[in-house]
Structure formats: structure tokens, C-alpha cells
Amino acid sequence: MGGNHTNSHGNHNAHGSLKSYVIGFALSIILTIIPLVVVMNHMLNKTGTLVLILLMAILQFGVQLFFFMHVKEGENAHWNIMALIFGLIILVTIVAGSIWIMTYNTVAH
């Protein structure tokens, strides 16, 4: 038990550096401010604003995963990313399928 504790603290590569955290934080702030400025100043139409917000949310998701949750680090990084992609494919399939079914499931009387 003591050996595992020593190894986890002895390996400084397993966690992000201060530089990595600052970059992630700055990107998070920027990706939050961009949609806020667009919405507050009515810079895009409704559809454009929704697309921008969705795009910024997806980018924010990526920043959180890679800069703060360290998905790409560690000995199983490849499998972590593959599991994440697989989960996202399932999520998109379920959401898109549900929207498709709700849109085209009209019963004519």
C-alpha cells in the first residue's frame, strides 16, 4: 500500500502543470464570453446564435476534458479516448433518433 502511494506522488507527469491549467482556464473564460457578447449585443439572428452557443459548448466540453480531466494522459489514454468517442456516438444516435421519431411520427386520422 505504501509503494502505490509513493508511486502516485512520484509521477508528476500524471497531472497537469500550472501552465496547462492556466491555458485551460483562459480558454474556458473566452469560450464563455464569446456567446455572452453575441447574445447581449444581438450580433446574430436566432439560428446563428443557437449554432454559436452549441459550437462554444462543444469546444468548452473538449477544453474541460483535455485540460482539466486529463483524458489524453496516462497509460490507458488511447482506451479512454476511444470509450469517450463511443459514448458520444451512442449519445448522438439516441438524441438524433429521438428527434427524428418525434418529428416524423405523425398519425393521420
ZAMARGU-4260 file (C-alpha; in steps of 0.2 Angstrom, whole numbers, plus 5000, padded with zeros to 4 digits):
<rodrens>
0) 5000/5000/5000 | 5014/5012/5004 | 5023/5008/4987 | 5007/5014/4977 | 5006/5030/4987
5) 5024/5034/4984 | 5022/5030/4965 | 5007/5040/4963 | 5016/5056/4971 | 5032/5052/4962
10) 5025/5053/4945 | 5022/5071/4942 | 5018/5068/4923 | 5001/5061/4928 | 4994/5078/4932
15) 4993/5094/4923 | 5005/5108/4925 | 5001/5126/4931 | 5003/5132/4913 | 4991/5119/4907
20) 4978/5124/4920 | 4980/5142/4916 | 4978/5139/4897 | 4963/5129/4900 | 4955/5142/4912
25) 4958/5156/4899 | 4950/5145/4885 | 4935/5142/4896 | 4933/5160/4900 | 4935/5165/4882
30) 4923/5151/4876 | 4910/5158/4889 | 4912/5176/4885 | 4910/5174/4866 | 4892/5168/4866
35) 4888/5181/4880 | 4894/5196/4869 | 4885/5189/4854 | 4868/5187/4864 | 4870/5203/4873
40) 4873/5214/4858 | 4861/5204/4846 | 4875/5201/4834 | 4867/5186/4825 | 4850/5180/4821
45) 4841/5167/4832 | 4848/5152/4822 | 4865/5159/4821 | 4866/5162/4840 | 4860/5145/4844
50) 4873/5137/4832 | 4886/5148/4840 | 4881/5143/4858 | 4881/5125/4853 | 4898/5126/4845
55) 4905/5135/4860 | 4898/5122/4872 | 4906/5108/4862 | 4923/5117/4862 | 4921/5120/4881
60) 4917/5101/4883 | 4934/5097/4874 | 4944/5110/4884 | 4937/5103/4901 | 4941/5085/4895
65) 4959/5088/4889 | 4965/5102/4901 | 4956/5098/4917 | 4951/5079/4917 | 4967/5073/4908
70) 4959/5061/4896 | 4974/5061/4885 | 4986/5057/4899 | 4990/5040/4907 | 4994/5023/4902
75) 4976/5020/4896 | 4974/5036/4887 | 4970/5028/4870 | 4956/5017/4878 | 4949/5032/4887
80) 4948/5042/4871 | 4940/5028/4862 | 4927/5025/4876 | 4923/5043/4876 | 4921/5043/4857
85) 4910/5028/4858 | 4899/5035/4872 | 4897/5051/4861 | 4892/5041/4846 | 4879/5032/4856
90) 4873/5049/4864 | 4871/5057/4847 | 4862/5042/4840 | 4849/5042/4854 | 4846/5060/4853
95) 4845/5061/4834 | 4834/5046/4833 | 4823/5053/4846 | 4821/5069/4837 | 4818/5060/4821
100) 4805/5049/4828 | 4796/5064/4837 | 4797/5074/4821 | 4790/5061/4808 | 4779/5051/4820
105) 4763/5060/4815 | 4747/5049/4814 | 4735/5054/4801 | 4717/5052/4806
</rodrens>
